[in-house]
């Protein structure tokens, strides 16, 4: 098989992988606290006998874009955003501790504090449960205070829990397919008192929709180019076969 065909095929395959990453970013332009995936192409030499100038393309995700998304003031008692660096601790679908910047919280009928995607928010002593209340306040340090329902005193606040806020070093963080962050070493991260919250604010996605659309067009043209190369190689092979038959 002509090596140029393999090189074009690998380029087309990696372009499709890059399109999948870009499409996922584009689909999450309105997702609260979403962090976009970065991708890049890298040339790798073809091993084995042949010309040393022959290379093939490889797509990879070198890093995450951890830039802060746009802050949106909502005024909601259960909407919070991280000030600066840091994450909210949640219970992932696999039962392990994970981290997110999505602060669109809600209280279930059972009194559990969860994120908008249904993940249990963790406190310093485990999952947080909120008793029935007339008013709920979340402090800068993650402390949750309520005015109990039917207390008869609208000024008496009771502290019920404290959201676990953590900082994860950039070289110790990995993003899973569900969009949650995890520590690379797999160990729970200790709470950090330096992380603070803002109530009534939500952090939006850090995906630039315009840039993602331009990247999609560029990747589509790149894929088209690779398929044209494969077609040219096929045409050349057919012409060579006819010459051999003569």
TORNU-162631 format. One record per residue (C-alpha): residue in three letters; x negated, y, z negated. Coordinates in Angstrom, 2 decimals. Layout:
BEGIN
 rest      px      py      pz
  ALA       X       Y       Z
...
//
This chain:
BEGIN
 rest      px      py      pz
  UNK    0.00    0.00    0.00
  UNK   -1.32    3.43    0.91
  UNK   -2.44    5.17   -2.27
  UNK   -0.93    8.44   -1.19
  UNK    2.48    6.75   -1.36
  UNK    1.82    5.71   -4.97
  UNK    0.59    9.20   -5.85
  UNK    3.71   10.81   -4.35
  UNK    5.94    8.26   -6.07
  UNK    4.34    8.91   -9.47
  UNK    4.67   12.66   -8.89
  UNK    8.39   12.28   -8.11
  UNK    8.92   10.09  -11.18
  UNK    7.19   12.56  -13.51
  UNK    9.16   15.42  -11.98
  UNK   12.39   13.60  -12.85
  UNK   11.16   13.23  -16.44
  UNK   10.39   16.94  -16.56
  UNK   13.87   17.68  -15.18
  UNK   15.41   15.62  -17.98
  UNK   13.51   17.64  -20.60
  UNK   14.45   20.92  -18.97
  UNK   18.09   19.87  -18.61
  UNK   18.21   19.00  -22.31
  UNK   16.85   22.44  -23.18
  UNK   19.37   24.10  -20.88
  UNK   22.23   22.12  -22.41
  UNK   21.28   23.40  -25.87
  UNK   21.10   27.14  -25.17
  UNK   24.08   27.61  -27.52
  UNK   23.06   25.03  -30.15
  UNK   22.44   26.55  -33.56
  UNK   18.81   26.33  -34.63
  UNK   17.70   24.32  -31.57
  UNK   13.98   24.25  -30.73
  UNK   13.09   23.72  -27.08
  UNK   10.70   21.04  -25.88
  UNK    7.69   22.13  -23.88
  UNK    6.45   20.05  -20.95
  UNK    3.51   20.18  -18.59
  UNK    1.96   18.27  -15.71
  UNK   -1.55   16.89  -15.88
  UNK   -3.69   15.30  -13.20
  UNK   -5.14   11.86  -13.95
  UNK   -7.70   10.02  -11.82
  UNK   -6.66    6.80  -10.12
  UNK   -8.81    4.04  -11.57
  UNK  -10.31    1.27   -9.48
  UNK  -11.92    1.23   -6.07
  UNK  -11.27    4.22   -3.86
  UNK  -12.10    7.86   -3.37
  UNK  -12.84    9.74   -6.63
  UNK  -10.76   12.68   -5.40
  UNK   -7.53   10.72   -5.60
  UNK   -5.37   11.66   -8.60
  UNK   -1.81   11.16   -9.76
  UNK    0.50   13.38  -11.78
  UNK    1.56   12.76  -15.37
  UNK    4.22   14.69  -17.27
  UNK    3.85   15.08  -21.01
  UNK    5.38   16.94  -23.94
  UNK    2.42   18.62  -25.58
  UNK    4.35   20.56  -28.19
  UNK    7.55   22.15  -29.41
  UNK    8.47   25.79  -29.10
  UNK    8.87   26.66  -32.77
  UNK    9.67   30.32  -32.14
  UNK   12.60   31.74  -34.10
  UNK   15.88   32.01  -32.19
  UNK   18.06   35.11  -32.11
  UNK   19.82   35.90  -35.40
  UNK   23.60   36.30  -35.24
  UNK   25.52   37.93  -38.09
  UNK   28.72   36.00  -38.78
  UNK   29.62   37.01  -42.31
  UNK   30.59   33.42  -43.14
  UNK   29.97   32.21  -46.69
  UNK   28.64   28.88  -45.39
  UNK   26.48   30.30  -42.61
  UNK   22.80   30.55  -43.53
  UNK   19.57   31.20  -41.66
  UNK   15.96   30.64  -42.65
  UNK   13.91   33.79  -43.11
  UNK   10.59   33.15  -41.37
  UNK    9.12   29.66  -41.61
  UNK   10.89   26.73  -43.19
  UNK   13.65   24.15  -42.82
  UNK   16.77   22.84  -44.52
  UNK   16.48   19.25  -45.74
  UNK   19.22   16.91  -44.50
  UNK   19.97   13.21  -44.55
  UNK   19.36   11.87  -41.03
  UNK   21.49    9.26  -39.28
  UNK   18.86    6.65  -40.19
  UNK   19.18    7.50  -43.88
  UNK   15.77    9.16  -44.01
  UNK   15.08   12.77  -44.95
  UNK   14.90   15.08  -41.95
  UNK   14.71   18.82  -41.40
  UNK   16.66   21.37  -39.39
  UNK   17.15   25.10  -39.00
  UNK   20.83   24.72  -38.12
  UNK   22.56   26.56  -40.95
  UNK   26.19   26.21  -39.83
  UNK   27.28   24.47  -43.04
  UNK   30.71   23.26  -44.07
  UNK   32.33   21.55  -47.04
  UNK   34.25   18.35  -46.31
  UNK   37.59   17.53  -47.99
  UNK   35.57   15.20  -50.25
  UNK   33.42   18.16  -51.34
  UNK   30.23   17.15  -49.52
  UNK   28.09   19.89  -48.02
  UNK   27.25   19.04  -44.40
  UNK   25.87   20.70  -41.31
  UNK   28.00   21.45  -38.27
  UNK   26.84   18.16  -36.74
  UNK   27.95   16.16  -39.78
  UNK   24.62   15.63  -41.56
  UNK   24.56   15.71  -45.35
  UNK   22.62   18.65  -46.74
  UNK   20.15   17.62  -49.44
  UNK   19.56   19.39  -52.70
  UNK   16.58   18.98  -54.95
  UNK   18.42   16.07  -56.62
  UNK   19.98   14.45  -53.55
  UNK   23.10   15.09  -51.42
  UNK   25.03   18.20  -52.47
  UNK   28.63   18.01  -53.65
  UNK   30.71   21.18  -54.09
  UNK   33.63   21.25  -56.59
  UNK   36.86   23.04  -55.52
  UNK   36.22   26.78  -55.69
  UNK   37.74   30.16  -55.03
  UNK   34.48   31.63  -53.73
  UNK   31.08   30.24  -52.79
  UNK   27.77   32.10  -52.65
  UNK   24.40   30.88  -51.39
  UNK   21.42   32.78  -52.75
  UNK   18.12   33.56  -51.05
  UNK   16.46   30.65  -52.85
  UNK   19.18   28.20  -51.74
  UNK   21.06   28.29  -55.04
  UNK   24.78   27.55  -54.55
  UNK   27.09   29.31  -56.98
  UNK   30.88   29.09  -57.09
  UNK   33.85   30.59  -58.87
  UNK   35.74   27.43  -59.93
  UNK   39.24   27.04  -58.60
  UNK   41.80   28.13  -61.20
  UNK   39.14   29.43  -63.60
  UNK   41.19   32.56  -64.24
  UNK   38.01   34.66  -64.24
  UNK   37.03   36.01  -60.84
  UNK   33.64   37.16  -62.16
  UNK   32.39   33.93  -63.72
  UNK   30.02   32.13  -61.36
  UNK   28.77   28.61  -61.93
  UNK   25.59   27.26  -60.33
  UNK   26.32   23.82  -58.87
  UNK   23.28   22.94  -56.73
  UNK   20.25   24.23  -54.90
  UNK   19.55   23.46  -51.26
  UNK   16.18   21.83  -50.68
  UNK   14.08   24.20  -48.56
  UNK   10.75   23.01  -47.22
  UNK    7.80   24.10  -45.14
  UNK    6.25   21.59  -42.74
  UNK    2.82   22.23  -41.26
  UNK    2.88   22.62  -37.47
  UNK    0.41   19.74  -37.06
  UNK    2.57   17.46  -39.22
  UNK    5.92   17.86  -37.47
  UNK    7.58   15.76  -34.81
  UNK   10.98   16.12  -33.18
  UNK   13.20   13.07  -32.76
  UNK   15.72   12.44  -29.99
  UNK   18.56   13.71  -32.19
  UNK   16.88   17.12  -32.40
  UNK   15.88   16.78  -36.06
  UNK   12.37   17.41  -37.33
  UNK   10.39   14.82  -39.25
  UNK    7.02   14.75  -40.95
  UNK    4.54   12.73  -38.88
  UNK    3.38   10.83  -41.94
  UNK    7.00    9.81  -42.66
  UNK    6.88   11.06  -46.25
  UNK    9.48   13.46  -47.71
  UNK    8.16   17.02  -47.94
  UNK    8.27   18.73  -51.31
  UNK   10.53   21.74  -51.81
  UNK    8.87   25.10  -51.28
  UNK    9.94   28.11  -53.34
  UNK    8.54   30.52  -50.72
  UNK   11.27   29.63  -48.18
  UNK   14.27   31.96  -48.34
  UNK   17.76   32.08  -46.83
  UNK   20.03   34.79  -45.50
  UNK   23.77   34.21  -46.05
  UNK   26.28   35.15  -43.37
  UNK   23.71   34.75  -40.57
  UNK   23.03   31.98  -38.05
  UNK   19.88   31.35  -36.03
  UNK   20.63   30.62  -32.40
  UNK   18.73   28.44  -29.95
  UNK   15.29   29.64  -28.85
  UNK   15.86   28.41  -25.28
  UNK   15.67   31.13  -22.63
  UNK   18.49   30.20  -20.28
  UNK   17.12   32.24  -17.35
  UNK   13.68   30.66  -17.62
  UNK   15.21   27.19  -17.86
  UNK   17.25   27.81  -14.68
  UNK   14.14   28.98  -12.80
  UNK   12.25   25.89  -14.00
  UNK   15.09   23.67  -12.79
  UNK   14.90   25.16   -9.30
  UNK   11.12   24.81   -9.25
  UNK   11.28   21.17  -10.36
  UNK   13.93   20.39   -7.74
  UNK   11.71   21.79   -5.00
  UNK    8.75   19.87   -6.36
  UNK   10.75   16.63   -6.24
  UNK   11.82   17.40   -2.67
  UNK    8.18   17.93   -1.73
  UNK    7.17   14.58   -3.21
  UNK    9.92   12.75   -1.31
  UNK    8.79   14.40    1.93
  UNK    5.28   13.10    1.34
  UNK    6.65    9.58    0.83
  UNK    8.64    9.89    4.07
  UNK    5.51   11.04    5.93
  UNK    3.54    8.09    4.58
  UNK    6.31    5.73    5.67
  UNK    6.34    7.26    9.16
  UNK    2.55    6.92    9.41
  UNK    2.76    3.29    8.34
  UNK    5.38    2.58   10.99
  UNK    3.23    4.27   13.66
  UNK    0.19    2.23   12.57
  UNK    2.20   -1.00   12.77
  UNK    3.22   -0.19   16.35
  UNK   -0.43    0.41   17.29
  UNK   -1.41   -2.96   15.80
  UNK    1.36   -4.67   17.78
  UNK   -0.05   -3.23   21.02
//
